[in-house]
Amino acid sequence: MKRENLFAAVYEKYQVEPDYPWQKLSDYAVLRHRFKRKWFALIYRIEPQKLGLDGEGLVEAMNIKVPPATIGSLRMMPGVLPAYHMNKEHWVTVLLDKVPEEEILGLLDESFQLTR
Protein backbone atom coordinates (compact mmCIF):
# COMPACT_ATOMS: atom_id res chain seq x y z
CA MET A 1 0.00 0.00 0.00
CA LYS A 2 1.37 3.41 -0.88
CA ARG A 3 1.66 6.07 1.81
CA GLU A 4 -0.55 8.48 -0.15
CA ASN A 5 -3.31 5.87 -0.48
CA LEU A 6 -3.12 5.15 3.24
CA PHE A 7 -3.42 8.84 4.10
CA ALA A 8 -6.39 9.21 1.71
CA ALA A 9 -8.17 6.23 3.30
CA VAL A 10 -7.52 7.59 6.81
CA TYR A 11 -8.85 11.00 5.87
CA GLU A 12 -11.95 9.51 4.26
CA LYS A 13 -12.76 7.32 7.27
CA TYR A 14 -11.60 9.46 10.22
CA GLN A 15 -11.10 12.99 8.79
CA VAL A 16 -7.52 12.87 10.10
CA GLU A 17 -4.50 14.25 8.27
CA PRO A 18 -0.92 13.25 9.03
CA ASP A 19 1.06 15.31 11.50
CA TYR A 20 4.84 15.72 11.06
CA PRO A 21 6.14 16.56 14.56
CA TRP A 22 9.90 16.07 14.09
CA GLN A 23 12.13 18.33 12.03
CA LYS A 24 14.99 15.83 11.85
CA LEU A 25 12.59 13.05 10.84
CA SER A 26 10.52 15.11 8.44
CA ASP A 27 8.92 12.14 6.65
CA TYR A 28 7.76 10.47 9.90
CA ALA A 29 3.99 11.00 9.95
CA VAL A 30 1.86 10.59 13.06
CA LEU A 31 -1.85 9.83 12.79
CA ARG A 32 -3.70 11.17 15.82
CA HIS A 33 -7.27 11.25 17.02
CA ARG A 34 -8.78 14.59 16.12
CA PHE A 35 -9.66 15.81 19.60
CA LYS A 36 -7.68 13.75 22.08
CA ARG A 37 -4.58 13.98 19.86
CA LYS A 38 -3.58 10.47 20.93
CA TRP A 39 -1.58 8.53 18.33
CA PHE A 40 -3.08 5.56 16.54
CA ALA A 41 -0.33 5.11 13.92
CA LEU A 42 3.15 6.20 12.95
CA ILE A 43 4.17 5.96 9.28
CA TYR A 44 7.84 6.24 8.36
CA ARG A 45 10.62 5.27 5.95
CA ILE A 46 13.53 3.39 7.49
CA GLU A 47 16.59 1.36 6.59
CA PRO A 48 15.65 -2.34 6.60
CA GLN A 49 18.61 -3.21 8.84
CA LYS A 50 17.05 -1.19 11.68
CA LEU A 51 14.11 -3.59 11.54
CA GLY A 52 16.37 -6.65 11.41
CA LEU A 53 15.87 -7.11 7.66
CA ASP A 54 18.22 -7.41 4.70
CA GLY A 55 18.09 -5.01 1.81
CA GLU A 56 19.09 -1.64 0.48
CA GLY A 57 17.32 1.70 0.42
CA LEU A 58 14.35 2.44 2.64
CA VAL A 59 11.20 0.52 3.50
CA GLU A 60 7.83 2.10 4.23
CA ALA A 61 6.54 1.00 7.63
CA MET A 62 3.71 1.72 10.03
CA ASN A 63 3.51 1.19 13.79
CA ILE A 64 0.04 0.41 15.09
CA LYS A 65 -1.46 -0.67 18.39
CA VAL A 66 -2.97 -4.16 18.58
CA PRO A 67 -4.49 -6.26 21.36
CA PRO A 68 -1.68 -8.02 23.27
CA ALA A 69 -3.41 -11.38 22.78
CA THR A 70 -2.98 -11.07 18.99
CA ILE A 71 0.69 -10.00 18.89
CA GLY A 72 2.07 -13.52 18.50
CA SER A 73 -0.20 -14.54 15.63
CA LEU A 74 0.20 -11.19 13.87
CA ARG A 75 3.98 -11.39 14.02
CA MET A 76 3.82 -14.75 12.25
CA MET A 77 2.43 -12.97 9.19
CA PRO A 78 4.92 -11.88 6.51
CA GLY A 79 5.50 -8.14 6.83
CA VAL A 80 4.52 -7.83 10.51
CA LEU A 81 7.43 -7.27 12.90
CA PRO A 82 8.07 -6.34 16.53
CA ALA A 83 7.35 -2.63 16.92
CA TYR A 84 10.22 -0.31 16.11
CA HIS A 85 10.83 2.05 19.08
CA MET A 86 7.43 1.28 20.65
CA ASN A 87 6.11 -1.01 23.37
CA LYS A 88 6.40 -4.46 21.81
CA GLU A 89 3.58 -5.86 23.98
CA HIS A 90 1.02 -3.49 22.45
CA TRP A 91 2.42 -2.31 19.10
CA VAL A 92 3.66 -3.93 15.88
CA THR A 93 5.43 -2.65 12.80
CA VAL A 94 3.71 -3.37 9.49
CA LEU A 95 5.62 -3.18 6.20
CA LEU A 96 3.30 -1.38 3.81
CA ASP A 97 4.54 -3.24 0.74
CA LYS A 98 4.32 -6.73 2.31
CA VAL A 99 0.85 -6.75 3.89
CA PRO A 100 -2.34 -6.62 1.79
CA GLU A 101 -4.17 -3.29 1.77
CA GLU A 102 -7.39 -4.67 3.30
CA GLU A 103 -5.37 -6.18 6.18
CA ILE A 104 -3.53 -2.89 6.74
CA LEU A 105 -6.79 -0.94 6.84
CA GLY A 106 -8.34 -3.47 9.24
CA LEU A 107 -5.36 -3.28 11.58
CA LEU A 108 -5.38 0.50 11.36
CA ASP A 109 -9.06 0.56 12.32
CA GLU A 110 -8.34 -1.70 15.26
CA SER A 111 -5.53 0.62 16.38
CA PHE A 112 -7.88 3.60 16.05
CA GLN A 113 -10.44 1.87 18.30
CA LEU A 114 -7.84 0.74 20.87
CA THR A 115 -6.42 4.23 21.29
CA ARG A 116 -9.72 6.09 21.69
The first five atom37 places (N, CA, C, CB, O) and aatype in JSON, in Angstrom:
{
  "aatype": [12, 11, 1, 6, 2, 10, 13, 0, 0, 19, 18, 6, 11, 18, 5, 19, 6, 14, 3, 18, 14, 17, 5, 11, 10, 15, 3, 18, 0, 19, 10, 1, 8, 1, 13, 11, 1, 11, 17, 13, 0, 10, 9, 18, 1, 9, 6, 14, 5, 11, 10, 7, 10, 3, 7, 6, 7, 10, 19, 6, 0, 12, 2, 9, 11, 19, 14, 14, 0, 16, 9, 7, 15, 10, 1, 12, 12, 14, 7, 19, 10, 14, 0, 18, 8, 12, 2, 11, 6, 8, 17, 19, 16, 19, 10, 10, 3, 11, 19, 14, 6, 6, 6, 9, 10, 7, 10, 10, 3, 6, 15, 13, 5, 10, 16, 1],
  "atom_mask": [
    [1, 1, 1, 1, 1],
    [1, 1, 1, 1, 1],
    [1, 1, 1, 1, 1],
    [1, 1, 1, 1, 1],
    [1, 1, 1, 1, 1],
    [1, 1, 1, 1, 1],
    [1, 1, 1, 1, 1],
    [1, 1, 1, 1, 1],
    [1, 1, 1, 1, 1],
    [1, 1, 1, 1, 1],
    [1, 1, 1, 1, 1],
    [1, 1, 1, 1, 1],
    [1, 1, 1, 1, 1],
    [1, 1, 1, 1, 1],
    [1, 1, 1, 1, 1],
    [1, 1, 1, 1, 1],
    [1, 1, 1, 1, 1],
    [1, 1, 1, 1, 1],
    [1, 1, 1, 1, 1],
    [1, 1, 1, 1, 1],
    [1, 1, 1, 1, 1],
    [1, 1, 1, 1, 1],
    [1, 1, 1, 1, 1],
    [1, 1, 1, 1, 1],
    [1, 1, 1, 1, 1],
    [1, 1, 1, 1, 1],
    [1, 1, 1, 1, 1],
    [1, 1, 1, 1, 1],
    [1, 1, 1, 1, 1],
    [1, 1, 1, 1, 1],
    [1, 1, 1, 1, 1],
    [1, 1, 1, 1, 1],
    [1, 1, 1, 1, 1],
    [1, 1, 1, 1, 1],
    [1, 1, 1, 1, 1],
    [1, 1, 1, 1, 1],
    [1, 1, 1, 1, 1],
    [1, 1, 1, 1, 1],
    [1, 1, 1, 1, 1],
    [1, 1, 1, 1, 1],
    [1, 1, 1, 1, 1],
    [1, 1, 1, 1, 1],
    [1, 1, 1, 1, 1],
    [1, 1, 1, 1, 1],
    [1, 1, 1, 1, 1],
    [1, 1, 1, 1, 1],
    [1, 1, 1, 1, 1],
    [1, 1, 1, 1, 1],
    [1, 1, 1, 1, 1],
    [1, 1, 1, 1, 1],
    [1, 1, 1, 1, 1],
    [1, 1, 1, 0, 1],
    [1, 1, 1, 1, 1],
    [1, 1, 1, 1, 1],
    [1, 1, 1, 0, 1],
    [1, 1, 1, 1, 1],
    [1, 1, 1, 0, 1],
    [1, 1, 1, 1, 1],
    [1, 1, 1, 1, 1],
    [1, 1, 1, 1, 1],
    [1, 1, 1, 1, 1],
    [1, 1, 1, 1, 1],
    [1, 1, 1, 1, 1],
    [1, 1, 1, 1, 1],
    [1, 1, 1, 1, 1],
    [1, 1, 1, 1, 1],
    [1, 1, 1, 1, 1],
    [1, 1, 1, 1, 1],
    [1, 1, 1, 1, 1],
    [1, 1, 1, 1, 1],
    [1, 1, 1, 1, 1],
    [1, 1, 1, 0, 1],
    [1, 1, 1, 1, 1],
    [1, 1, 1, 1, 1],
    [1, 1, 1, 1, 1],
    [1, 1, 1, 1, 1],
    [1, 1, 1, 1, 1],
    [1, 1, 1, 1, 1],
    [1, 1, 1, 0, 1],
    [1, 1, 1, 1, 1],
    [1, 1, 1, 1, 1],
    [1, 1, 1, 1, 1],
    [1, 1, 1, 1, 1],
    [1, 1, 1, 1, 1],
    [1, 1, 1, 1, 1],
    [1, 1, 1, 1, 1],
    [1, 1, 1, 1, 1],
    [1, 1, 1, 1, 1],
    [1, 1, 1, 1, 1],
    [1, 1, 1, 1, 1],
    [1, 1, 1, 1, 1],
    [1, 1, 1, 1, 1],
    [1, 1, 1, 1, 1],
    [1, 1, 1, 1, 1],
    [1, 1, 1, 1, 1],
    [1, 1, 1, 1, 1],
    [1, 1, 1, 1, 1],
    [1, 1, 1, 1, 1],
    [1, 1, 1, 1, 1],
    [1, 1, 1, 1, 1],
    [1, 1, 1, 1, 1],
    [1, 1, 1, 1, 1],
    [1, 1, 1, 1, 1],
    [1, 1, 1, 1, 1],
    [1, 1, 1, 1, 1],
    [1, 1, 1, 0, 1],
    [1, 1, 1, 1, 1],
    [1, 1, 1, 1, 1],
    [1, 1, 1, 1, 1],
    [1, 1, 1, 1, 1],
    [1, 1, 1, 1, 1],
    [1, 1, 1, 1, 1],
    [1, 1, 1, 1, 1],
    [1, 1, 1, 1, 1],
    [1, 1, 1, 1, 1],
    [1, 1, 1, 1, 1]
  ],
  "atom_positions": [
    [[0.86, -1.17, 0.0], [0.0, 0.0, 0.0], [0.9, 1.23, 0.0], [-0.98, 0.0, 1.23], [1.87, 1.3, 0.76]],
    [[0.6, 2.17, -0.81], [1.37, 3.41, -0.88], [0.94, 4.36, 0.25], [1.19, 4.09, -2.25], [-0.23, 4.4, 0.64]],
    [[1.89, 5.09, 0.74], [1.66, 6.07, 1.81], [0.5, 7.01, 1.47], [2.93, 6.88, 2.07], [-0.37, 7.25, 2.31]],
    [[0.49, 7.53, 0.26], [-0.55, 8.48, -0.15], [-1.94, 7.84, -0.1], [-0.25, 9.02, -1.56], [-2.91, 8.49, 0.29]],
    [[-2.03, 6.58, -0.52], [-3.31, 5.87, -0.48], [-3.76, 5.63, 0.96], [-3.21, 4.52, -1.22], [-4.95, 5.73, 1.27]],
    [[-2.81, 5.34, 1.83], [-3.12, 5.15, 3.24], [-3.65, 6.44, 3.84], [-1.87, 4.67, 4.01], [-4.67, 6.44, 4.54]],
    [[-2.97, 7.55, 3.56], [-3.42, 8.84, 4.1], [-4.81, 9.2, 3.55], [-2.41, 9.94, 3.75], [-5.63, 9.74, 4.29]],
    [[-5.07, 8.92, 2.3], [-6.39, 9.21, 1.71], [-7.47, 8.38, 2.39], [-6.38, 8.93, 0.19], [-8.55, 8.89, 2.7]],
    [[-7.19, 7.1, 2.64], [-8.17, 6.23, 3.3], [-8.43, 6.69, 4.74], [-7.68, 4.77, 3.3], [-9.57, 6.66, 5.2]],
    [[-7.38, 7.11, 5.43], [-7.52, 7.59, 6.81], [-8.34, 8.88, 6.83], [-6.13, 7.83, 7.45], [-9.2, 9.06, 7.69]],
    [[-8.08, 9.76, 5.9], [-8.85, 11.0, 5.87], [-10.33, 10.72, 5.57], [-8.27, 11.98, 4.82], [-11.22, 11.3, 6.19]],
    [[-10.57, 9.83, 4.62], [-11.95, 9.51, 4.26], [-12.71, 8.91, 5.43], [-11.98, 8.55, 3.08], [-13.87, 9.25, 5.66]],
    [[-12.07, 8.01, 6.18], [-12.76, 7.32, 7.27], [-12.81, 8.13, 8.57], [-12.1, 6.0, 7.53], [-13.83, 8.12, 9.26]],
    [[-11.7, 8.81, 8.91], [-11.6, 9.46, 10.22], [-11.46, 10.98, 10.17], [-10.44, 8.9, 10.97], [-11.47, 11.64, 11.21]],
    [[-11.34, 11.55, 8.97], [-11.1, 12.99, 8.79], [-9.84, 13.42, 9.54], [-12.31, 13.8, 9.27], [-9.82, 14.47, 10.18]],
    [[-8.8, 12.62, 9.44], [-7.52, 12.87, 10.1], [-6.45, 13.02, 9.03], [-7.15, 11.73, 11.1], [-6.37, 12.22, 8.1]],
    [[-5.63, 14.04, 9.17], [-4.5, 14.25, 8.27], [-3.22, 13.96, 9.04], [-4.49, 15.7, 7.7], [-3.18, 14.11, 10.26]],
    [[-2.18, 13.54, 8.34], [-0.92, 13.25, 9.03], [-0.3, 14.49, 9.65], [0.07, 12.61, 8.06], [-0.41, 15.6, 9.13]],
    [[0.35, 14.27, 10.76], [1.06, 15.31, 11.5], [2.56, 14.95, 11.42], [0.56, 15.41, 13.01], [2.93, 13.79, 11.56]],
    [[3.4, 15.94, 11.19], [4.84, 15.72, 11.06], [5.55, 16.46, 12.19], [5.38, 16.2, 9.66], [5.99, 17.59, 12.0]],
    [[5.66, 15.84, 13.38], [6.14, 16.56, 14.56], [7.65, 16.73, 14.69], [5.65, 15.88, 15.74], [8.1, 17.51, 15.52]],
    [[8.46, 16.01, 13.89], [9.9, 16.07, 14.09], [10.61, 16.67, 12.89], [10.45, 14.68, 14.38], [10.45, 16.19, 11.77]],
    [[11.38, 17.71, 13.12], [12.13, 18.33, 12.03], [13.19, 17.4, 11.46], [12.79, 19.62, 12.52], [13.34, 17.3, 10.25]],
    [[13.91, 16.71, 12.31], [14.99, 15.83, 11.85], [14.46, 14.57, 11.17], [15.87, 15.44, 13.02], [15.17, 13.94, 10.39]],
    [[13.23, 14.21, 11.45], [12.59, 13.05, 10.84], [11.36, 13.54, 10.08], [12.21, 11.97, 11.92], [10.23, 13.16, 10.39]],
    [[11.6, 14.37, 9.09], [10.52, 15.11, 8.44], [9.54, 14.24, 7.65], [11.09, 16.13, 7.53], [8.46, 14.71, 7.32]],
    [[9.88, 12.98, 7.35], [8.92, 12.14, 6.65], [8.23, 11.15, 7.6], [9.62, 11.37, 5.53], [7.47, 10.29, 7.15]],
    [[8.47, 11.27, 8.91], [7.76, 10.47, 9.9], [6.41, 11.14, 10.15], [8.59, 10.32, 11.23], [6.35, 12.27, 10.65]],
    [[5.34, 10.45, 9.81], [3.99, 11.0, 9.95], [3.25, 10.3, 11.09], [3.2, 10.84, 8.63], [3.22, 9.08, 11.17]],
    [[2.66, 11.1, 11.96], [1.86, 10.59, 13.06], [0.39, 10.77, 12.7], [2.21, 11.3, 14.4], [-0.02, 11.83, 12.23]],
    [[-0.39, 9.73, 12.93], [-1.85, 9.83, 12.79], [-2.42, 9.87, 14.19], [-2.45, 8.63, 11.95], [-2.2, 8.97, 15.0]],
    [[-3.17, 10.95, 14.47], [-3.7, 11.17, 15.82], [-5.22, 11.32, 15.77], [-3.06, 12.42, 16.45], [-5.79, 11.74, 14.76]],
    [[-5.85, 10.98, 16.88], [-7.27, 11.25, 17.02], [-7.48, 12.76, 16.96], [-7.84, 10.65, 18.34], [-6.65, 13.53, 17.46]],
    [[-8.56, 13.17, 16.37], [-8.78, 14.59, 16.12], [-8.82, 15.44, 17.38], [-10.05, 14.78, 15.36], [-8.26, 16.53, 17.41]],
    [[-9.47, 14.96, 18.43], [-9.66, 15.81, 19.6], [-8.76, 15.45, 20.77], [-11.1, 15.75, 20.04], [-8.25, 16.33, 21.46]],
    [[-8.55, 14.16, 20.99], [-7.68, 13.75, 22.08], [-6.21, 13.86, 21.71], [-8.0, 12.33, 22.5], [-5.35, 13.93, 22.58]],
    [[-5.93, 13.87, 20.42], [-4.58, 13.98, 19.86], [-3.7, 12.77, 20.17], [-3.91, 15.22, 20.39], [-2.49, 12.81, 20.0]],
    [[-4.32, 11.69, 20.64], [-3.58, 10.47, 20.93], [-3.24, 9.75, 19.62], [-4.38, 9.54, 21.87], [-4.07, 9.67, 18.72]],
    [[-2.03, 9.23, 19.52], [-1.58, 8.53, 18.33], [-2.35, 7.23, 18.12], [-0.09, 8.24, 18.41], [-2.67, 6.53, 19.08]],
    [[-2.63, 6.92, 16.86], [-3.08, 5.56, 16.54], [-2.2, 4.92, 15.48], [-4.53, 5.59, 16.07], [-2.35, 3.73, 15.2]],
    [[-1.29, 5.69, 14.88], [-0.33, 5.11, 13.92], [0.84, 6.06, 13.71], [-1.03, 4.8, 12.57], [0.73, 7.28, 13.86]],
    [[1.96, 5.47, 13.35], [3.15, 6.2, 12.95], [3.62, 5.59, 11.63], [4.28, 6.13, 14.05], [3.87, 4.39, 11.55]],
    [[3.74, 6.42, 10.6], [4.17, 5.96, 9.28], [5.53, 6.58, 9.0], [3.13, 6.33, 8.16], [5.73, 7.78, 9.2]],
    [[6.48, 5.75, 8.54], [7.84, 6.24, 8.36], [8.59, 5.41, 7.32], [8.59, 6.24, 9.69], [8.19, 4.29, 6.98]],
    [[9.68, 5.98, 6.83], [10.62, 5.27, 5.95], [11.88, 5.01, 6.77], [10.94, 6.11, 4.64], [12.36, 5.88, 7.49]],
    [[12.4, 3.79, 6.65], [13.53, 3.39, 7.49], [14.41, 2.39, 6.76], [13.02, 2.79, 8.82], [13.95, 1.67, 5.87]],
    [[15.68, 2.35, 7.13], [16.59, 1.36, 6.59], [16.15, -0.02, 7.08], [18.07, 1.66, 6.99], [15.84, -0.18, 8.26]],
    [[16.12, -1.01, 6.19], [15.65, -2.34, 6.6], [16.47, -2.95, 7.73], [15.66, -3.27, 5.41], [15.93, -3.7, 8.54]],
    [[17.75, -2.65, 7.8], [18.61, -3.21, 8.84], [18.14, -2.81, 10.24], [20.05, -2.75, 8.64], [18.31, -3.58, 11.19]],
    [[17.55, -1.63, 10.37], [17.05, -1.19, 11.68], [15.87, -2.02, 12.15], [16.66, 0.28, 11.63], [15.53, -2.04, 13.34]],
    [[15.24, -2.71, 11.21], [14.11, -3.59, 11.54], [14.55, -5.06, 11.56], [12.97, -3.4, 10.54], [13.73, -5.96, 11.7]],
    [[15.86, -5.29, 11.43], [16.37, -6.65, 11.41], [16.22, -7.34, 10.07], [0.0, 0.0, 0.0], [16.25, -8.57, 10.0]],
    [[16.07, -6.56, 8.99], [15.87, -7.11, 7.66], [17.09, -6.86, 6.79], [14.63, -6.5, 7.01], [17.92, -6.0, 7.08]],
    [[17.19, -7.63, 5.72], [18.22, -7.41, 4.7], [17.65, -6.46, 3.65], [18.68, -8.75, 4.06], [16.44, -6.32, 3.52]],
    [[18.54, -5.83, 2.92], [18.09, -5.01, 1.81], [18.75, -3.65, 1.8], [0.0, 0.0, 0.0], [19.42, -3.24, 2.75]],
    [[18.54, -2.98, 0.69], [19.09, -1.64, 0.48], [17.96, -0.63, 0.43], [19.92, -1.59, -0.82], [16.79, -1.0, 0.29]],
    [[18.32, 0.64, 0.53], [17.32, 1.7, 0.42], [16.5, 1.82, 1.68], [0.0, 0.0, 0.0], [16.97, 1.53, 2.78]],
    [[15.27, 2.25, 1.51], [14.35, 2.44, 2.64], [13.1, 1.6, 2.44], [13.96, 3.93, 2.78], [12.7, 1.32, 1.31]],
    [[12.5, 1.19, 3.54], [11.2, 0.52, 3.5], [10.17, 1.43, 4.14], [11.24, -0.87, 4.22], [10.49, 2.21, 5.04]],
    [[8.95, 1.33, 3.67], [7.83, 2.1, 4.23], [7.17, 1.24, 5.3], [6.8, 2.53, 3.1], [6.76, 0.11, 5.03]],
    [[7.07, 1.77, 6.52], [6.54, 1.0, 7.63], [5.51, 1.81, 8.41], [7.66, 0.54, 8.56], [5.44, 3.03, 8.3]],
    [[4.73, 1.08, 9.2], [3.71, 1.72, 10.03], [3.67, 1.0, 11.37], [2.3, 1.7, 9.34], [3.6, -0.23, 11.42]],
    [[3.72, 1.75, 12.45], [3.51, 1.19, 13.79], [2.05, 1.41, 14.17], [4.46, 1.85, 14.84], [1.51, 2.5, 14.03]],
    [[1.43, 0.33, 14.65], [0.04, 0.41, 15.09], [-0.14, -0.38, 16.38], [-0.92, -0.13, 13.99], [0.61, -1.31, 16.67]],
    [[-1.14, 0.01, 17.14], [-1.46, -0.67, 18.39], [-2.4, -1.85, 18.08], [-2.12, 0.31, 19.42], [-3.32, -1.73, 17.27]],
    [[-2.14, -2.97, 18.75], [-2.97, -4.16, 18.58], [-3.23, -4.77, 19.94], [-2.28, -5.2, 17.63], [-2.5, -4.5, 20.89]],
    [[-4.27, -5.6, 20.07], [-4.49, -6.26, 21.36], [-3.32, -7.19, 21.68], [-5.82, -7.06, 21.34], [-2.87, -7.94, 20.81]],
    [[-2.82, -7.17, 22.91], [-1.68, -8.02, 23.27], [-1.9, -9.5, 22.95], [-1.39, -7.87, 24.74], [-0.95, -10.21, 22.62]],
    [[-3.13, -9.97, 23.05], [-3.41, -11.38, 22.78], [-3.19, -11.76, 21.32], [-4.84, -11.7, 23.18], [-3.06, -12.94, 21.0]],
    [[-3.15, -10.77, 20.42], [-2.98, -11.07, 18.99], [-1.55, -10.86, 18.49], [-3.92, -10.23, 18.18], [-1.26, -11.16, 17.33]],
    [[-0.68, -10.33, 19.32], [0.69, -10.0, 18.89], [1.39, -11.21, 18.28], [1.51, -9.47, 20.08], [1.95, -11.11, 17.19]],
    [[1.36, -12.34, 18.97], [2.07, -13.52, 18.5], [1.61, -13.98, 17.13], [0.0, 0.0, 0.0], [2.44, -14.25, 16.25]],
    [[0.31, -14.08, 16.93], [-0.2, -14.54, 15.63], [0.04, -13.5, 14.54], [-1.69, -14.86, 15.72], [0.33, -13.87, 13.4]],
    [[-0.07, -12.23, 14.87], [0.2, -11.19, 13.87], [1.65, -11.22, 13.42], [-0.15, -9.81, 14.42], [1.94, -11.07, 12.24]],
    [[2.56, -11.41, 14.37], [3.98, -11.39, 14.02], [4.41, -12.62, 13.24], [4.82, -11.26, 15.27], [5.54, -12.68, 12.77]],
    [[3.54, -13.6, 13.11], [3.82, -14.75, 12.25], [3.51, -14.43, 10.79], [3.0, -15.97, 12.71], [3.94, -15.16, 9.89]],
    [[2.77, -13.37, 10.55], [2.43, -12.97, 9.19], [3.64, -12.31, 8.52], [1.23, -12.0, 9.19], [4.37, -11.56, 9.16]],
    [[3.86, -12.59, 7.23], [4.92, -11.88, 6.51], [4.65, -10.37, 6.52], [5.04, -12.4, 5.06], [3.53, -9.94, 6.23]],
    [[5.65, -9.59, 6.84], [5.5, -8.14, 6.83], [5.06, -7.53, 8.14], [0.0, 0.0, 0.0], [4.89, -6.31, 8.22]],
    [[4.87, -8.35, 9.18], [4.52, -7.83, 10.51], [5.68, -8.17, 11.45], [3.15, -8.43, 11.03], [6.06, -9.33, 11.58]],
    [[6.22, -7.15, 12.09], [7.43, -7.27, 12.9], [7.21, -6.71, 14.3], [8.6, -6.55, 12.22], [6.22, -6.01, 14.55]],
    [[8.13, -7.02, 15.24], [8.07, -6.34, 16.53], [8.14, -4.82, 16.3], [9.23, -6.81, 17.47], [8.83, -4.36, 15.4]],
    [[7.43, -4.09, 17.1], [7.35, -2.63, 16.92], [8.72, -1.98, 17.03], [6.4, -2.02, 17.94], [9.5, -2.28, 17.93]],
    [[8.98, -1.08, 16.1], [10.22, -0.31, 16.11], [10.04, 0.89, 17.05], [10.6, 0.17, 14.67], [9.18, 1.74, 16.82]],
    [[10.83, 0.95, 18.1], [10.83, 2.05, 19.08], [9.48, 2.26, 19.76], [11.25, 3.34, 18.41], [9.13, 3.39, 20.1]],
    [[8.72, 1.19, 19.94], [7.43, 1.28, 20.65], [7.34, 0.08, 21.59], [6.21, 1.33, 19.63], [8.15, -0.84, 21.51]],
    [[6.36, 0.1, 22.45], [6.11, -1.01, 23.37], [5.75, -2.25, 22.56], [4.99, -0.65, 24.38], [4.71, -2.28, 21.89]],
    [[6.58, -3.26, 22.62], [6.4, -4.46, 21.81], [5.28, -5.37, 22.31], [7.69, -5.23, 21.75], [4.95, -6.35, 21.64]],
    [[4.71, -5.09, 23.47], [3.58, -5.86, 23.98], [2.26, -5.33, 23.43], [3.56, -5.82, 25.5], [1.24, -6.03, 23.48]],
    [[2.26, -4.11, 22.9], [1.02, -3.49, 22.45], [1.07, -2.98, 21.01], [0.67, -2.35, 23.35], [0.03, -2.66, 20.44]],
    [[2.25, -2.89, 20.43], [2.42, -2.31, 19.1], [3.18, -3.26, 18.2], [3.14, -0.96, 19.19], [4.01, -4.04, 18.67]],
    [[2.9, -3.2, 16.9], [3.66, -3.93, 15.88], [4.05, -2.97, 14.77], [2.83, -5.13, 15.32], [3.46, -1.9, 14.62]],
    [[5.05, -3.37, 14.01], [5.43, -2.65, 12.8], [4.92, -3.44, 11.62], [6.98, -2.43, 12.72], [5.13, -4.65, 11.53]],
    [[4.26, -2.76, 10.7], [3.71, -3.37, 9.49], [4.44, -2.78, 8.29], [2.16, -3.15, 9.38], [4.51, -1.56, 8.14]],
    [[4.99, -3.64, 7.43], [5.62, -3.18, 6.2], [4.54, -2.96, 5.16], [6.69, -4.19, 5.7], [3.82, -3.89, 4.79]],
    [[4.42, -1.74, 4.68], [3.3, -1.38, 3.81], [3.33, -2.1, 2.46], [3.29, 0.1, 3.58], [2.28, -2.25, 1.83]],
    [[4.49, -2.55, 2.02], [4.54, -3.24, 0.74], [4.48, -4.76, 0.87], [5.8, -2.86, 0.0], [4.54, -5.47, -0.14]],
    [[4.35, -5.28, 2.09], [4.32, -6.73, 2.31], [2.99, -7.25, 2.83], [5.4, -7.11, 3.28], [2.74, -8.46, 2.8]],
    [[2.14, -6.36, 3.31], [0.85, -6.75, 3.89], [-0.25, -6.23, 2.97], [0.69, -6.2, 5.36], [-0.2, -5.08, 2.54]],
    [[-1.26, -7.08, 2.67], [-2.34, -6.62, 1.79], [-3.07, -5.39, 2.33], [-3.35, -7.75, 1.58], [-3.22, -5.21, 3.54]],
    [[-3.52, -4.55, 1.41], [-4.17, -3.29, 1.77], [-5.35, -3.49, 2.72], [-4.64, -2.58, 0.53], [-5.49, -2.75, 3.7]],
    [[-6.21, -4.47, 2.45], [-7.39, -4.67, 3.3], [-6.97, -5.07, 4.72], [-8.31, -5.75, 2.7], [-7.65, -4.69, 5.68]],
    [[-5.88, -5.81, 4.86], [-5.37, -6.18, 6.18], [-4.81, -4.95, 6.89], [-4.29, -7.28, 6.05], [-5.04, -4.75, 8.09]],
    [[-4.08, -4.13, 6.16], [-3.53, -2.89, 6.74], [-4.66, -2.0, 7.24], [-2.67, -2.13, 5.69], [-4.59, -1.48, 8.36]],
    [[-5.69, -1.81, 6.43], [-6.79, -0.94, 6.84], [-7.55, -1.52, 8.03], [-7.75, -0.72, 5.67], [-8.01, -0.76, 8.89]],
    [[-7.69, -2.84, 8.09], [-8.34, -3.47, 9.24], [-7.54, -3.29, 10.51], [0.0, 0.0, 0.0], [-8.09, -2.98, 11.56]],
    [[-6.23, -3.48, 10.42], [-5.36, -3.28, 11.58], [-5.34, -1.82, 12.01], [-3.94, -3.74, 11.26], [-5.31, -1.53, 13.21]],
    [[-5.36, -0.93, 11.05], [-5.38, 0.5, 11.36], [-6.67, 0.87, 12.09], [-5.25, 1.32, 10.08], [-6.64, 1.66, 13.04]],
    [[-7.78, 0.3, 11.65], [-9.06, 0.56, 12.32], [-9.04, 0.03, 13.75], [-10.22, -0.08, 11.53], [-9.54, 0.67, 14.68]],
    [[-8.45, -1.14, 13.91], [-8.34, -1.7, 15.26], [-7.48, -0.8, 16.15], [-7.75, -3.13, 15.21], [-7.82, -0.57, 17.31]],
    [[-6.38, -0.29, 15.62], [-5.53, 0.62, 16.38], [-6.3, 1.9, 16.74], [-4.26, 0.96, 15.58], [-6.18, 2.42, 17.85]],
    [[-7.07, 2.41, 15.8], [-7.88, 3.6, 16.05], [-8.83, 3.34, 17.23], [-8.68, 3.99, 14.77], [-8.96, 4.18, 18.12]],
    [[-9.49, 2.19, 17.22], [-10.44, 1.87, 18.3], [-9.72, 1.67, 19.65], [-11.25, 0.59, 17.95], [-10.21, 2.11, 20.68]],
    [[-8.58, 1.01, 19.62], [-7.84, 0.74, 20.87], [-7.29, 2.0, 21.52], [-6.71, -0.21, 20.6], [-7.09, 2.02, 22.73]],
    [[-7.04, 3.02, 20.75], [-6.42, 4.23, 21.29], [-7.42, 5.34, 21.55], [-5.36, 4.74, 20.34], [-7.02, 6.47, 21.86]],
    [[-8.69, 5.06, 21.44], [-9.72, 6.09, 21.69], [-9.73, 6.56, 23.1], [-11.07, 5.57, 21.35], [-10.54, 7.42, 23.45]]
  ]
}
